[in-house]
Amino acid sequence: MAISYIPRVTQLDAGQLDEQLEELLKQQLFNATKYLEPGILQPVLPELELLLRTWIFKYSVYDNKCTFGQKMLSLKYNTNNFSKSKLYWYYGYTIGLKYLKDRAIYSWTSNTKVQNFVHQLETFQLFGDILNFLRFIRSGKYPVLIDFILGLELTADKLTREDLTDFSWTRELLWHNFIELIGTIISLMNIFGLRRRLSNILKYVWWRQHVKPVSKPGPPLMTHLTLCACCSTRPVLPHTMGCSHIFCYYCLSTNRMLDPDFACPKCYYKGKEINRFTMA
């Protein structure tokens, strides 16, 4: 007897698995062609992705009336309500629209009207996905907008979700989402300011020799052994910030731009001006 009620989290996991499978096959394709001359595949990249998605569609939804992610979780579409016409509409929405959008971006980048039309289409689609997701959270049916439009219902002969915790790909999904969260948090942080604060804290630890901030620094002196106080390499376009140490221009200007309270990592002097170093 088929199970009509499918937990919401199981339906969402099936969508995540489909996305992971597509990304995995794309990565395999790029690895197989990485030694080709750069620029050969770039003009036909939308067509390659179209062929890849069509291949996935052929051996999943077209043949078995379920995606690979749904099959992993013992789900499938109700075949009594999945006609040929709905199959073509499903293909056009999930694969055809993606191809048209990618091809428009590649071929008509400078065409303002085409780009505005693509942007409006993406906006409407995103708005529809948000409304459908809110409806799905309430009703528990049709997790994807095209499923709701075509009336495609999911069924299952059995539910195997309780056994998924032992599968490596389930743990991989959890770690993937966690890494994305960490990456989002890191992108919002000021790494340069955080590094300065950590450096100020670590200068007091017992295994490092404590260096007090310099109040009256001496004049800078550059020899053949002088290294940049930031990157520890030969200074490129030597500059100073008021202390006796010399920096690369890009090291010093980047740190000062991203961290107004930047202090010299050697003597902890907080200079306010950047000056070009000139030999006396």
Secondary structure as the mmCIF struct_conf table of DSSP 4:
data_model
#
loop_
_struct_conf.conf_type_id
_struct_conf.id
_struct_conf.beg_label_comp_id
_struct_conf.beg_label_asym_id
_struct_conf.beg_label_seq_id
_struct_conf.end_label_comp_id
_struct_conf.end_label_asym_id
_struct_conf.end_label_seq_id
STRN STRN1 ILE A 3 ILE A 3
HELX_RH_AL_P HELX_RH_AL_P1 ARG A 8 ALA A 32
TURN_TY1_P TURN_TY1_P1 THR A 33 TYR A 35
BEND BEND1 LEU A 36 LEU A 36
HELX_LH_PP_P HELX_LH_PP_P1 GLU A 37 GLU A 37
TURN_TY1_P TURN_TY1_P2 PRO A 38 GLY A 39
BEND BEND2 ILE A 40 LEU A 41
HELX_RH_3T_P HELX_RH_3T_P1 GLN A 42 VAL A 44
HELX_RH_AL_P HELX_RH_AL_P2 LEU A 45 PHE A 57
HELX_RH_PI_P HELX_RH_PI_P1 LYS A 58 TYR A 62
HELX_RH_AL_P HELX_RH_AL_P3 ASP A 63 ASN A 64
BEND BEND3 LYS A 65 CYS A 66
HELX_RH_AL_P HELX_RH_AL_P4 PHE A 68 MET A 72
TURN_TY1_P TURN_TY1_P3 LEU A 73 SER A 74
STRN STRN2 LEU A 75 TYR A 77
HELX_RH_3T_P HELX_RH_3T_P2 THR A 79 ASN A 81
HELX_RH_AL_P HELX_RH_AL_P5 LYS A 84 TYR A 91
HELX_RH_PI_P HELX_RH_PI_P2 GLY A 92 GLY A 96
HELX_RH_AL_P HELX_RH_AL_P6 LEU A 97 SER A 107
TURN_TY1_P TURN_TY1_P4 THR A 109 SER A 110
HELX_RH_AL_P HELX_RH_AL_P7 THR A 112 SER A 139
BEND BEND4 VAL A 144 VAL A 144
HELX_RH_AL_P HELX_RH_AL_P8 LEU A 145 LEU A 150
TURN_TY1_P TURN_TY1_P5 GLY A 151 GLY A 151
STRN STRN3 LEU A 154 ALA A 156
BEND BEND5 ASP A 157 ASP A 157
HELX_RH_3T_P HELX_RH_3T_P3 ARG A 161 ASP A 166
HELX_RH_AL_P HELX_RH_AL_P9 SER A 168 SER A 187
TURN_TY1_P TURN_TY1_P6 LEU A 188 LEU A 188
BEND BEND6 MET A 189 MET A 189
HELX_RH_AL_P HELX_RH_AL_P10 ILE A 191 LEU A 202
TURN_TY1_P TURN_TY1_P7 LYS A 203 TYR A 204
BEND BEND7 VAL A 205 VAL A 205
TURN_TY1_P TURN_TY1_P8 TRP A 206 TRP A 207
BEND BEND8 ARG A 208 ARG A 208
HELX_LH_PP_P HELX_LH_PP_P2 LYS A 212 VAL A 214
BEND BEND9 SER A 215 LYS A 216
TURN_TY1_P TURN_TY1_P9 HIS A 224 LEU A 225
TURN_TY1_P TURN_TY1_P10 ALA A 229 CYS A 231
BEND BEND10 THR A 233 THR A 233
HELX_LH_PP_P HELX_LH_PP_P3 ARG A 234 PRO A 235
BEND BEND11 VAL A 236 LEU A 237
STRN STRN4 PRO A 238 THR A 240
BEND BEND12 MET A 241 SER A 244
STRN STRN5 PHE A 247 CYS A 248
HELX_RH_AL_P HELX_RH_AL_P11 TYR A 249 LEU A 258
TURN_TY1_P TURN_TY1_P11 PRO A 260 ASP A 261
TURN_TY1_P TURN_TY1_P12 PRO A 265 CYS A 267
BEND BEND13 LYS A 272 LYS A 272
STRN STRN6 ASN A 275 ARG A 276
#
